[in-house]
Amino acid sequence: MEGRTRCILIALFLMVWLSGCAGTAYRYSVPSYTQPLEQGSVLRQISLDPSLEKKILALNSERVTDRDVREVLSRAPAPRIVNIHGGIYRSIWPWSPFQTS
């Protein structure tokens, strides 16, 4: 039984190790940031319902509630906010969070 378990473990190790070598073919594409943008071109691509737009503009940015996010912002192409806070103890000073609360 011990020999069979060892073979299974070796096979699993090889499968995991060799799966790290798998990849996809790289395809170069021209970056979109190399082409000049006209002012307002991004906003023209977004079409919002007028009532939704009024609700978004009526939000108080200092007091956005969970309900506002669920009912209003989730229906719009709103940016996703990520709170980054961290650091490596004793080698790098702790980072300051981006949020203000």
N, CA, C and O atoms as a GROMACS GRO file, in nm:
protein
  404
    1MET      N    1   0.082  -0.119   0.000
    1MET     CA    2   0.000   0.000   0.000
    1MET      C    3   0.087   0.126   0.000
    1MET      O    4   0.052   0.226  -0.061
    2GLU      N    5   0.200   0.119   0.069
    2GLU     CA    6   0.287   0.235   0.078
    2GLU      C    7   0.345   0.272  -0.058
    2GLU      O    8   0.356   0.390  -0.090
    3GLY      N    9   0.380   0.175  -0.137
    3GLY     CA   10   0.434   0.199  -0.271
    3GLY      C   11   0.330   0.261  -0.364
    3GLY      O   12   0.362   0.348  -0.445
    4ARG      N   13   0.207   0.216  -0.350
    4ARG     CA   14   0.099   0.272  -0.434
    4ARG      C   15   0.070   0.416  -0.396
    4ARG      O   16   0.051   0.501  -0.484
    5THR      N   17   0.069   0.446  -0.267
    5THR     CA   18   0.046   0.583  -0.221
    5THR      C   19   0.157   0.674  -0.270
    5THR      O   20   0.132   0.787  -0.312
    6ARG      N   21   0.282   0.624  -0.265
    6ARG     CA   22   0.396   0.703  -0.311
    6ARG      C   23   0.382   0.733  -0.461
    6ARG      O   24   0.410   0.845  -0.504
    7CYS      N   25   0.341   0.634  -0.540
    7CYS     CA   26   0.322   0.655  -0.684
    7CYS      C   27   0.212   0.757  -0.713
    7CYS      O   28   0.225   0.840  -0.802
    8ILE      N   29   0.105   0.750  -0.635
    8ILE     CA   30  -0.004   0.846  -0.653
    8ILE      C   31   0.043   0.987  -0.619
    8ILE      O   32   0.013   1.082  -0.690
    9LEU      N   33   0.117   1.000  -0.510
    9LEU     CA   34   0.168   1.131  -0.470
    9LEU      C   35   0.264   1.188  -0.575
    9LEU      O   36   0.260   1.307  -0.606
   10ILE      N   37   0.350   1.103  -0.629
   10ILE     CA   38   0.444   1.147  -0.732
   10ILE      C   39   0.368   1.189  -0.857
   10ILE      O   40   0.401   1.289  -0.920
   11ALA      N   41   0.266   1.112  -0.895
   11ALA     CA   42   0.186   1.146  -1.012
   11ALA      C   43   0.114   1.278  -0.992
   11ALA      O   44   0.109   1.362  -1.083
   12LEU      N   45   0.057   1.299  -0.874
   12LEU     CA   46  -0.011   1.426  -0.845
   12LEU      C   47   0.087   1.542  -0.848
   12LEU      O   48   0.057   1.649  -0.902
   13PHE      N   49   0.206   1.521  -0.790
   13PHE     CA   50   0.307   1.626  -0.790
   13PHE      C   51   0.346   1.662  -0.933
   13PHE      O   52   0.356   1.780  -0.967
   14LEU      N   53   0.368   1.562  -1.017
   14LEU     CA   54   0.406   1.588  -1.155
   14LEU      C   55   0.295   1.659  -1.233
   14LEU      O   56   0.322   1.747  -1.314
   15MET      N   57   0.171   1.620  -1.207
   15MET     CA   58   0.060   1.686  -1.277
   15MET      C   59   0.053   1.834  -1.238
   15MET      O   60   0.035   1.921  -1.324
   16VAL      N   61   0.067   1.862  -1.110
   16VAL     CA   62   0.062   2.002  -1.065
   16VAL      C   63   0.182   2.079  -1.118
   16VAL      O   64   0.167   2.192  -1.164
   17TRP      N   65   0.299   2.019  -1.112
   17TRP     CA   66   0.420   2.086  -1.156
   17TRP      C   67   0.418   2.112  -1.306
   17TRP      O   68   0.455   2.220  -1.351
   18LEU      N   69   0.376   2.014  -1.384
   18LEU     CA   70   0.372   2.031  -1.529
   18LEU      C   71   0.259   2.122  -1.574
   18LEU      O   72   0.268   2.182  -1.682
   19SER      N   73   0.154   2.134  -1.495
   19SER     CA   74   0.046   2.225  -1.534
   19SER      C   75   0.092   2.370  -1.528
   19SER      O   76   0.033   2.456  -1.594
   20GLY      N   77   0.195   2.399  -1.451
   20GLY     CA   78   0.250   2.534  -1.448
   20GLY      C   79   0.320   2.571  -1.577
   20GLY      O   80   0.339   2.690  -1.605
   21CYS      N   81   0.357   2.472  -1.657
   21CYS     CA   82   0.422   2.498  -1.785
   21CYS      C   83   0.322   2.527  -1.896
   21CYS      O   84   0.360   2.574  -2.003
   22ALA      N   85   0.195   2.498  -1.871
   22ALA     CA   86   0.094   2.520  -1.974
   22ALA      C   87   0.071   2.669  -1.991
   22ALA      O   88   0.082   2.746  -1.895
   23GLY      N   89   0.040   2.709  -2.109
   23GLY     CA   90   0.016   2.851  -2.134
   23GLY      C   91  -0.061   2.869  -2.262
   23GLY      O   92  -0.095   2.774  -2.332
   24THR      N   93  -0.088   2.993  -2.291
   24THR     CA   94  -0.159   3.024  -2.415
   24THR      C   95  -0.067   3.104  -2.505
   24THR      O   96   0.030   3.165  -2.459
   25ALA      N   97  -0.097   3.103  -2.632
   25ALA     CA   98  -0.016   3.177  -2.728
   25ALA      C   99  -0.039   3.327  -2.708
   25ALA      O  100  -0.153   3.372  -2.694
   26TYR      N  101   0.068   3.403  -2.707
   26TYR     CA  102   0.057   3.548  -2.690
   26TYR      C  103   0.023   3.611  -2.824
   26TYR      O  104   0.084   3.582  -2.926
   27ARG      N  105  -0.076   3.698  -2.821
   27ARG     CA  106  -0.115   3.771  -2.942
   27ARG      C  107  -0.099   3.920  -2.915
   27ARG      O  108  -0.162   3.974  -2.824
   28TYR      N  109  -0.017   3.984  -2.993
   28TYR     CA  110   0.005   4.126  -2.977
   28TYR      C  111  -0.113   4.203  -3.035
   28TYR      O  112  -0.162   4.173  -3.144
   29SER      N  113  -0.158   4.302  -2.961
   29SER     CA  114  -0.261   4.391  -3.013
   29SER      C  115  -0.216   4.534  -2.984
   29SER      O  116  -0.150   4.562  -2.885
   30VAL      N  117  -0.254   4.622  -3.071
   30VAL     CA  118  -0.214   4.762  -3.056
   30VAL      C  119  -0.285   4.819  -2.933
   30VAL      O  120  -0.408   4.812  -2.925
   31PRO      N  121  -0.212   4.874  -2.840
   31PRO     CA  122  -0.275   4.930  -2.721
   31PRO      C  123  -0.368   5.045  -2.757
   31PRO      O  124  -0.340   5.124  -2.847
   32SER      N  125  -0.479   5.052  -2.686
   32SER     CA  126  -0.576   5.157  -2.715
   32SER      C  127  -0.528   5.294  -2.669
   32SER      O  128  -0.577   5.396  -2.716
   33TYR      N  129  -0.433   5.297  -2.577
   33TYR     CA  130  -0.387   5.426  -2.527
   33TYR      C  131  -0.292   5.497  -2.623
   33TYR      O  132  -0.255   5.612  -2.597
   34THR      N  133  -0.252   5.433  -2.731
   34THR     CA  134  -0.165   5.499  -2.827
   34THR      C  135  -0.245   5.586  -2.925
   34THR      O  136  -0.189   5.671  -2.993
   35GLN      N  137  -0.374   5.563  -2.930
   35GLN     CA  138  -0.459   5.642  -3.019
   35GLN      C  139  -0.516   5.760  -2.940
   35GLN      O  140  -0.562   5.742  -2.827
   36PRO      N  141  -0.514   5.879  -2.997
   36PRO     CA  142  -0.564   5.994  -2.923
   36PRO      C  143  -0.716   5.985  -2.902
   36PRO      O  144  -0.790   5.937  -2.988
   37LEU      N  145  -0.761   6.031  -2.787
   37LEU     CA  146  -0.903   6.034  -2.754
   37LEU      C  147  -0.956   6.176  -2.768
   37LEU      O  148  -0.889   6.272  -2.732
   38GLU      N  149  -1.074   6.186  -2.820
   38GLU     CA  150  -1.139   6.316  -2.825
   38GLU      C  151  -1.211   6.339  -2.693
   38GLU      O  152  -1.253   6.244  -2.626
   39GLN      N  153  -1.225   6.464  -2.656
   39GLN     CA  154  -1.292   6.496  -2.532
   39GLN      C  155  -1.439   6.452  -2.540
   39GLN      O  156  -1.509   6.488  -2.635
   40GLY      N  157  -1.484   6.377  -2.441
   40GLY     CA  158  -1.622   6.331  -2.435
   40GLY      C  159  -1.651   6.205  -2.514
   40GLY      O  160  -1.765   6.160  -2.516
   41SER      N  161  -1.551   6.145  -2.578
   41SER     CA  162  -1.576   6.026  -2.660
   41SER      C  163  -1.617   5.906  -2.575
   41SER      O  164  -1.699   5.825  -2.618
   42VAL      N  165  -1.563   5.894  -2.455
   42VAL     CA  166  -1.599   5.783  -2.367
   42VAL      C  167  -1.742   5.800  -2.317
   42VAL      O  168  -1.818   5.704  -2.312
   43LEU      N  169  -1.778   5.922  -2.281
   43LEU     CA  170  -1.914   5.947  -2.231
   43LEU      C  171  -2.019   5.925  -2.338
   43LEU      O  172  -2.131   5.886  -2.306
   44ARG      N  173  -1.986   5.948  -2.463
   44ARG     CA  174  -2.082   5.927  -2.570
   44ARG      C  175  -2.112   5.779  -2.592
   44ARG      O  176  -2.217   5.744  -2.646
   45GLN      N  177  -2.021   5.692  -2.551
   45GLN     CA  178  -2.042   5.549  -2.566
   45GLN      C  179  -2.137   5.491  -2.462
   45GLN      O  180  -2.189   5.382  -2.480
   46ILE      N  181  -2.159   5.563  -2.354
   46ILE     CA  182  -2.244   5.515  -2.245
   46ILE      C  183  -2.384   5.574  -2.263
   46ILE      O  184  -2.400   5.695  -2.277
   47SER      N  185  -2.483   5.487  -2.261
   47SER     CA  186  -2.620   5.536  -2.268
   47SER      C  187  -2.694   5.490  -2.143
   47SER      O  188  -2.715   5.371  -2.122
   48LEU      N  189  -2.733   5.586  -2.060
   48LEU     CA  190  -2.804   5.556  -1.936
   48LEU      C  191  -2.950   5.598  -1.950
   48LEU      O  192  -2.984   5.691  -2.024
   49ASP      N  193  -3.033   5.528  -1.878
   49ASP     CA  194  -3.172   5.567  -1.867
   49ASP      C  195  -3.177   5.703  -1.796
   49ASP      O  196  -3.110   5.720  -1.694
   50PRO      N  197  -3.255   5.798  -1.846
   50PRO     CA  198  -3.258   5.932  -1.784
   50PRO      C  199  -3.294   5.928  -1.635
   50PRO      O  200  -3.240   6.007  -1.557
   51SER      N  201  -3.385   5.840  -1.596
   51SER     CA  202  -3.422   5.834  -1.453
   51SER      C  203  -3.305   5.782  -1.369
   51SER      O  204  -3.283   5.830  -1.258
   52LEU      N  205  -3.231   5.684  -1.422
   52LEU     CA  206  -3.113   5.633  -1.351
   52LEU      C  207  -3.006   5.740  -1.340
   52LEU      O  208  -2.941   5.754  -1.236
   53GLU      N  209  -2.987   5.816  -1.447
   53GLU     CA  210  -2.888   5.924  -1.444
   53GLU      C  211  -2.923   6.028  -1.339
   53GLU      O  212  -2.835   6.078  -1.269
   54LYS      N  213  -3.052   6.061  -1.327
   54LYS     CA  214  -3.095   6.158  -1.224
   54LYS      C  215  -3.069   6.104  -1.084
   54LYS      O  216  -3.027   6.179  -0.996
   55LYS      N  217  -3.094   5.974  -1.063
   55LYS     CA  218  -3.070   5.915  -0.932
   55LYS      C  219  -2.921   5.916  -0.897
   55LYS      O  220  -2.884   5.943  -0.783
   56ILE      N  221  -2.837   5.888  -0.996
   56ILE     CA  222  -2.692   5.889  -0.972
   56ILE      C  223  -2.645   6.030  -0.938
   56ILE      O  224  -2.566   6.049  -0.845
   57LEU      N  225  -2.692   6.127  -1.013
   57LEU     CA  226  -2.651   6.265  -0.987
   57LEU      C  227  -2.705   6.317  -0.855
   57LEU      O  228  -2.648   6.410  -0.798
   58ALA      N  229  -2.814   6.259  -0.804
   58ALA     CA  230  -2.872   6.303  -0.678
   58ALA      C  231  -2.802   6.241  -0.556
   58ALA      O  232  -2.827   6.283  -0.443
   59LEU      N  233  -2.714   6.142  -0.579
   59LEU     CA  234  -2.645   6.079  -0.466
   59LEU      C  235  -2.550   6.175  -0.398
   59LEU      O  236  -2.486   6.258  -0.464
   60ASN      N  237  -2.541   6.164  -0.267
   60ASN     CA  238  -2.444   6.241  -0.190
   60ASN      C  239  -2.317   6.157  -0.181
   60ASN      O  240  -2.317   6.052  -0.117
   61SER      N  241  -2.210   6.201  -0.243
   61SER     CA  242  -2.087   6.123  -0.248
   61SER      C  243  -2.023   6.102  -0.111
   61SER      O  244  -1.943   6.010  -0.094
   62GLU      N  245  -2.057   6.184  -0.015
   62GLU     CA  246  -2.003   6.168   0.120
   62GLU      C  247  -2.080   6.064   0.201
   62GLU      O  248  -2.031   6.015   0.302
   63ARG      N  249  -2.202   6.030   0.157
   63ARG     CA  250  -2.287   5.939   0.234
   63ARG      C  251  -2.357   5.838   0.143
   63ARG      O  252  -2.480   5.834   0.138
   64VAL      N  253  -2.281   5.758   0.070
   64VAL     CA  254  -2.338   5.654  -0.015
   64VAL      C  255  -2.367   5.534   0.073
   64VAL      O  256  -2.278   5.482   0.140
   65THR      N  257  -2.491   5.489   0.073
   65THR     CA  258  -2.532   5.378   0.158
   65THR      C  259  -2.528   5.246   0.079
   65THR      O  260  -2.511   5.245  -0.043
   66ASP      N  261  -2.542   5.137   0.152
   66ASP     CA  262  -2.549   5.005   0.088
   66ASP      C  263  -2.667   4.998  -0.008
   66ASP      O  264  -2.659   4.938  -0.115
   67ARG      N  265  -2.776   5.059   0.032
   67ARG     CA  266  -2.897   5.060  -0.052
   67ARG      C  267  -2.871   5.136  -0.183
   67ARG      O  268  -2.916   5.093  -0.289
   68ASP      N  269  -2.799   5.248  -0.175
   68ASP     CA  270  -2.765   5.324  -0.296
   68ASP      C  271  -2.682   5.238  -0.392
   68ASP      O  272  -2.703   5.240  -0.514
   69VAL      N  273  -2.589   5.163  -0.337
   69VAL     CA  274  -2.505   5.079  -0.421
   69VAL      C  275  -2.588   4.968  -0.486
   69VAL      O  276  -2.576   4.944  -0.606
   70ARG      N  277  -2.672   4.901  -0.405
   70ARG     CA  278  -2.754   4.791  -0.457
   70ARG      C  279  -2.856   4.836  -0.560
   70ARG      O  280  -2.873   4.772  -0.664
   71GLU      N  281  -2.926   4.947  -0.533
   71GLU     CA  282  -3.039   4.986  -0.617
   71GLU      C  283  -3.003   5.082  -0.731
   71GLU      O  284  -3.071   5.085  -0.833
   72VAL      N  285  -2.898   5.160  -0.715
   72VAL     CA  286  -2.866   5.261  -0.816
   72VAL      C  287  -2.735   5.229  -0.889
   72VAL      O  288  -2.735   5.210  -1.010
   73LEU      N  289  -2.626   5.224  -0.815
   73LEU     CA  290  -2.495   5.210  -0.878
   73LEU      C  291  -2.473   5.074  -0.944
   73LEU      O  292  -2.395   5.064  -1.038
   74SER      N  293  -2.540   4.971  -0.897
   74SER     CA  294  -2.521   4.839  -0.957
   74SER      C  295  -2.583   4.832  -1.097
   74SER      O  296  -2.548   4.743  -1.175
   75ARG      N  297  -2.672   4.922  -1.130
   75ARG     CA  298  -2.735   4.923  -1.262
   75ARG      C  299  -2.661   5.013  -1.360
   75ARG      O  300  -2.703   5.025  -1.476
   76ALA      N  301  -2.554   5.075  -1.317
   76ALA     CA  302  -2.478   5.166  -1.402
   76ALA      C  303  -2.335   5.114  -1.416
   76ALA      O  304  -2.288   5.036  -1.333
   77PRO      N  305  -2.266   5.158  -1.522
   77PRO     CA  306  -2.126   5.116  -1.536
   77PRO      C  307  -2.035   5.196  -1.443
   77PRO      O  308  -1.949   5.271  -1.488
   78ALA      N  309  -2.055   5.178  -1.313
   78ALA     CA  310  -1.978   5.251  -1.213
   78ALA      C  311  -1.844   5.182  -1.191
   78ALA      O  312  -1.834   5.061  -1.206
   79PRO      N  313  -1.741   5.257  -1.156
   79PRO     CA  314  -1.610   5.195  -1.130
   79PRO      C  315  -1.614   5.111  -1.004
   79PRO      O  316  -1.692   5.140  -0.912
   80ARG      N  317  -1.533   5.009  -0.999
   80ARG     CA  318  -1.522   4.924  -0.881
   80ARG      C  319  -1.416   4.983  -0.790
   80ARG      O  320  -1.308   5.021  -0.837
   81ILE      N  321  -1.445   4.991  -0.663
   81ILE     CA  322  -1.354   5.052  -0.566
   81ILE      C  323  -1.286   4.942  -0.487
   81ILE      O  324  -1.351   4.852  -0.434
   82VAL      N  325  -1.154   4.950  -0.479
   82VAL     CA  326  -1.077   4.851  -0.406
   82VAL      C  327  -1.003   4.924  -0.295
   82VAL      O  328  -0.935   5.024  -0.319
   83ASN      N  329  -1.016   4.874  -0.173
   83ASN     CA  330  -0.947   4.933  -0.059
   83ASN      C  331  -0.817   4.855  -0.038
   83ASN      O  332  -0.821   4.738  -0.001
   84ILE      N  333  -0.703   4.920  -0.061
   84ILE     CA  334  -0.573   4.855  -0.043
   84ILE      C  335  -0.512   4.907   0.086
   84ILE      O  336  -0.498   5.028   0.106
   85HIS      N  337  -0.476   4.815   0.173
   85HIS     CA  338  -0.414   4.853   0.300
   85HIS      C  339  -0.320   4.740   0.339
   85HIS      O  340  -0.363   4.625   0.346
   86GLY      N  341  -0.198   4.771   0.363
   86GLY     CA  342  -0.107   4.663   0.402
   86GLY      C  343   0.036   4.708   0.411
   86GLY      O  344   0.064   4.828   0.418
   87GLY      N  345   0.125   4.616   0.411
   87GLY     CA  346   0.267   4.641   0.423
   87GLY      C  347   0.334   4.515   0.474
   87GLY      O  348   0.267   4.419   0.509
   88ILE      N  349   0.466   4.516   0.478
   88ILE     CA  350   0.540   4.402   0.529
   88ILE      C  351   0.599   4.444   0.663
   88ILE      O  352   0.671   4.543   0.672
   89TYR      N  353   0.567   4.370   0.766
   89TYR     CA  354   0.606   4.405   0.901
   89TYR      C  355   0.757   4.418   0.915
   89TYR      O  356   0.832   4.327   0.877
   90ARG      N  357   0.802   4.528   0.968
   90ARG     CA  358   0.940   4.560   1.000
   90ARG      C  359   1.031   4.589   0.881
   90ARG      O  360   1.143   4.635   0.901
   91SER      N  361   0.989   4.564   0.760
   91SER     CA  362   1.078   4.594   0.648
   91SER      C  363   1.028   4.712   0.565
   91SER      O  364   1.108   4.787   0.511
   92ILE      N  365   0.900   4.728   0.555
   92ILE     CA  366   0.841   4.841   0.481
   92ILE      C  367   0.737   4.905   0.572
   92ILE      O  368   0.658   4.835   0.636
   93TRP      N  369   0.737   5.036   0.577
   93TRP     CA  370   0.637   5.103   0.658
   93TRP      C  371   0.498   5.068   0.609
   93TRP      O  372   0.477   5.054   0.489
   94PRO      N  373   0.403   5.053   0.699
   94PRO     CA  374   0.266   5.020   0.657
   94PRO      C  375   0.212   5.125   0.562
   94PRO      O  376   0.236   5.244   0.579
   95TRP      N  377   0.140   5.080   0.462
   95TRP     CA  378   0.080   5.170   0.364
   95TRP      C  379  -0.041   5.239   0.425
   95TRP      O  380  -0.105   5.186   0.516
   96SER      N  381  -0.071   5.354   0.375
   96SER     CA  382  -0.193   5.423   0.417
   96SER      C  383  -0.306   5.377   0.329
   96SER      O  384  -0.286   5.357   0.209
   97PRO      N  385  -0.427   5.360   0.385
   97PRO     CA  386  -0.539   5.319   0.301
   97PRO      C  387  -0.581   5.431   0.208
   97PRO      O  388  -0.562   5.548   0.240
   98PHE      N  389  -0.638   5.396   0.092
   98PHE     CA  390  -0.685   5.494  -0.003
   98PHE      C  391  -0.818   5.556   0.040
   98PHE      O  392  -0.850   5.668   0.000
   99GLN      N  393  -0.893   5.484   0.119
   99GLN     CA  394  -1.026   5.532   0.156
   99GLN      C  395  -1.017   5.635   0.268
   99GLN      O  396  -0.917   5.641   0.340
  100THR      N  397  -1.119   5.712   0.280
  100THR     CA  398  -1.133   5.802   0.396
  100THR      C  399  -1.262   5.764   0.464
  100THR      O  400  -1.367   5.756   0.400
  101SER      N  401  -1.254   5.742   0.594
  101SER     CA  402  -1.377   5.703   0.665
  101SER      C  403  -1.391   5.779   0.794
  101SER      O  404  -1.488   5.760   0.867
   0.00000   0.00000   0.00000
